[in-house]
Amino acid sequence: MVVTDINMPEMDGIEMARHIKAINPDAAYIVLSGNSDVKSIKKFREIGFCAYLVKPLEFKDLFDAIANGHQEVEQQRERERVLGATTDA
């Protein structure tokens, strides 16, 4: 699971998400931002984020997004396990 801001000193969150996606395509992304910039949301949607939270945020929203992201990752792992068992049979 990756929780990132869009604005960072060395690279932006979109660039970082693309690098991580290349290494671990199943990673879940939660994006934090100070604004609801539609262009950024579209870019992250292409990458496959599970939540886009606008700051300031309620911690409950962040915790819910983490729980949902974890659930998505677990569901993906289960699908891969079932698919692997099906192809092995």
PASEBA-1860 file (N, C-alpha, C; in nm, 3 decimals):
! residues 89
1> MVVTDINM> 0.084/-0.117/0.000/0.000/0.000/0.000/0.089/0.123/0.000 ~ 0.052/0.219/-0.083/0.127/0.343/-0.095/0.034/0.458/-0.058 ~ 0.075/0.539/0.040/0.003/0.660/0.074/0.098/0.774/0.040 ~ 0.057/0.861/-0.052/0.147/0.964/-0.098/0.075/1.097/-0.118 ~ 0.152/1.202/-0.110/0.104/1.335/-0.146/0.139/1.356/-0.292 ~ 0.074/1.448/-0.356/0.109/1.479/-0.495/0.237/1.562/-0.498 ~ 0.247/1.661/-0.411/0.362/1.751/-0.411/0.468/1.702/-0.314 ~ 0.585/1.670/-0.371/0.699/1.626/-0.291/0.825/1.694/-0.347
9> PEMDGIEM> 0.933/1.697/-0.271/1.052/1.772/-0.314/1.124/1.718/-0.438 ~ 1.144/1.589/-0.449/1.226/1.534/-0.556/1.146/1.495/-0.681 ~ 1.028/1.440/-0.661/0.941/1.402/-0.772/0.798/1.414/-0.724 ~ 0.706/1.427/-0.817/0.567/1.437/-0.772/0.510/1.298/-0.748 ~ 0.395/1.294/-0.683/0.333/1.167/-0.648/0.296/1.083/-0.769 ~ 0.263/1.147/-0.880/0.228/1.074/-1.001/0.349/0.999/-1.054 ~ 0.463/1.067/-1.061/0.586/1.003/-1.108/0.626/0.889/-1.015 ~ 0.616/0.912/-0.884/0.651/0.808/-0.788/0.559/0.687/-0.804
17> ARHIKAIN> 0.428/0.712/-0.821/0.333/0.602/-0.838/0.366/0.520/-0.962 ~ 0.406/0.585/-1.070/0.443/0.512/-1.192/0.565/0.424/-1.168 ~ 0.664/0.475/-1.093/0.783/0.395/-1.062/0.745/0.273/-0.977 ~ 0.663/0.296/-0.878/0.623/0.185/-0.790/0.538/0.085/-0.868 ~ 0.449/0.133/-0.953/0.363/0.045/-1.034/0.449/-0.047/-1.121 ~ 0.561/0.005/-1.172/0.650/-0.077/-1.254/0.714/-0.189/-1.171 ~ 0.738/-0.162/-1.045/0.800/-0.261/-0.957/0.696/-0.356/-0.899 ~ 0.583/-0.300/-0.855/0.477/-0.380/-0.791/0.342/-0.337/-0.847
25> PDAAYIVL> 0.298/-0.400/-0.955/0.173/-0.359/-1.018/0.048/-0.377/-0.932 ~ 0.057/-0.458/-0.826/-0.059/-0.482/-0.741/-0.070/-0.385/-0.624 ~ 0.022/-0.291/-0.611/0.019/-0.197/-0.498/-0.107/-0.112/-0.504 ~ -0.165/-0.087/-0.388/-0.281/0.001/-0.376/-0.229/0.142/-0.345 ~ -0.291/0.242/-0.407/-0.247/0.381/-0.390/-0.354/0.464/-0.324 ~ -0.312/0.541/-0.225/-0.397/0.642/-0.163/-0.325/0.775/-0.183 ~ -0.394/0.869/-0.244/-0.334/0.997/-0.278/-0.391/1.105/-0.188 ~ -0.302/1.186/-0.131/-0.341/1.301/-0.051/-0.308/1.426/-0.131
33> SGNSDVKS> -0.398/1.523/-0.130/-0.374/1.645/-0.206/-0.440/1.763/-0.137 ~ -0.384/1.879/-0.159/-0.441/2.002/-0.105/-0.554/2.055/-0.190 ~ -0.573/1.997/-0.308/-0.683/2.043/-0.394/-0.743/1.924/-0.469 ~ -0.854/1.950/-0.531/-0.921/1.845/-0.607/-0.900/1.868/-0.757 ~ -0.776/1.879/-0.797/-0.737/1.902/-0.935/-0.780/1.785/-1.022 ~ -0.870/1.810/-1.116/-0.925/1.704/-1.200/-0.817/1.636/-1.284 ~ -0.718/1.711/-1.333/-0.611/1.651/-1.413/-0.532/1.550/-1.331 ~ -0.501/1.584/-1.208/-0.426/1.491/-1.122/-0.510/1.367/-1.092
41> IKKFREIG> -0.637/1.387/-1.066/-0.724/1.273/-1.037/-0.727/1.179/-1.157 ~ -0.737/1.234/-1.278/-0.738/1.152/-1.399/-0.608/1.074/-1.415 ~ -0.494/1.139/-1.388/-0.365/1.071/-1.400/-0.355/0.956/-1.301 ~ -0.398/0.978/-1.178/-0.394/0.870/-1.079/-0.494/0.761/-1.112 ~ -0.606/0.796/-1.169/-0.704/0.694/-1.209/-0.642/0.602/-1.313 ~ -0.563/0.658/-1.406/-0.494/0.576/-1.507/-0.398/0.479/-1.440 ~ -0.333/0.523/-1.335/-0.237/0.439/-1.263/-0.310/0.332/-1.182 ~ -0.426/0.364/-1.132/-0.505/0.267/-1.056/-0.507/0.294/-0.907
49> FCAYLVKP> -0.537/0.416/-0.865/-0.543/0.445/-0.722/-0.674/0.398/-0.663 ~ -0.676/0.376/-0.530/-0.800/0.332/-0.466/-0.867/0.445/-0.390 ~ -0.797/0.555/-0.364/-0.860/0.669/-0.296/-0.783/0.797/-0.326 ~ -0.855/0.905/-0.339/-0.797/1.039/-0.358/-0.859/1.125/-0.250 ~ -0.780/1.162/-0.150/-0.830/1.237/-0.036/-0.778/1.380/-0.040 ~ -0.869/1.475/-0.020/-0.832/1.617/-0.023/-0.807/1.663/0.120 ~ -0.691/1.730/0.140/-0.654/1.783/0.271/-0.720/1.919/0.290 ~ -0.749/1.961/0.411/-0.734/1.881/0.534/-0.835/1.768/0.534
57> LEFKDLFD> -0.797/1.659/0.593/-0.884/1.542/0.591/-0.910/1.493/0.731 ~ -1.016/1.421/0.743/-1.049/1.355/0.869/-0.971/1.225/0.874 ~ -0.911/1.194/0.987/-0.834/1.070/0.999/-0.921/0.948/0.972 ~ -1.049/0.956/1.005/-1.138/0.845/0.977/-1.142/0.816/0.827 ~ -1.141/0.920/0.745/-1.141/0.901/0.599/-1.014/0.829/0.555 ~ -0.900/0.867/0.614/-0.774/0.802/0.581/-0.776/0.656/0.625 ~ -0.822/0.631/0.747/-0.828/0.493/0.796/-0.922/0.408/0.711 ~ -1.036/0.466/0.671/-1.129/0.393/0.583/-1.064/0.363/0.449
65> AIANGHQE> -0.990/0.459/0.393/-0.923/0.439/0.264/-0.817/0.330/0.276 ~ -0.743/0.327/0.386/-0.643/0.223/0.408/-0.711/0.087/0.418 ~ -0.820/0.079/0.493/-0.892/-0.048/0.506/-0.945/-0.095/0.370 ~ -1.000/-0.003/0.292/-1.051/-0.039/0.159/-0.938/-0.082/0.067 ~ -0.825/-0.012/0.072/-0.710/-0.050/-0.010/-0.658/-0.187/0.027 ~ -0.652/-0.214/0.156/-0.608/-0.346/0.203/-0.703/-0.454/0.152 ~ -0.833/-0.426/0.157/-0.932/-0.522/0.110/-0.915/-0.547/-0.040 ~ -0.888/-0.441/-0.118/-0.867/-0.456/-0.262/-0.746/-0.544/-0.291
73> VEQQRERE> -0.637/-0.522/-0.217/-0.516/-0.602/-0.236/-0.543/-0.748/-0.202 ~ -0.613/-0.773/-0.091/-0.645/-0.910/-0.052/-0.734/-0.978/-0.155 ~ -0.830/-0.906/-0.210/-0.918/-0.963/-0.313/-0.838/-0.997/-0.439 ~ -0.745/-0.909/-0.475/-0.660/-0.935/-0.592/-0.573/-1.059/-0.568 ~ -0.517/-1.071/-0.449/-0.436/-1.189/-0.417/-0.519/-1.316/-0.425 ~ -0.643/-1.311/-0.376/-0.731/-1.427/-0.380/-0.763/-1.464/-0.525 ~ -0.791/-1.364/-0.610/-0.819/-1.392/-0.751/-0.698/-1.457/-0.817 ~ -0.578/-1.407/-0.786/-0.456/-1.465/-0.842/-0.435/-1.607/-0.792
81> RVLGATTD> -0.466/-1.632/-0.664/-0.451/-1.766/-0.607/-0.547/-1.863/-0.675 ~ -0.671/-1.822/-0.694/-0.771/-1.906/-0.759/-0.731/-1.930/-0.905 ~ -0.689/-1.826/-0.972/-0.646/-1.840/-1.112/-0.527/-1.935/-1.122 ~ -0.430/-1.920/-1.031/-0.315/-2.009/-1.030/-0.353/-2.152/-1.005 ~ -0.447/-2.174/-0.914/-0.494/-2.311/-0.885/-0.568/-2.368/-1.004 ~ -0.640/-2.284/-1.076/-0.715/-2.330/-1.194/-0.621/-2.367/-1.308 ~ -0.516/-2.290/-1.329/-0.423/-2.318/-1.439/-0.332/-2.435/-1.405 ~ -0.311/-2.462/-1.276/-0.228/-2.575/-1.236/-0.302/-2.709/-1.249
89> A> -0.435/-2.703/-1.247/-0.515/-2.827/-1.248/-0.522/-2.890/-1.384
END
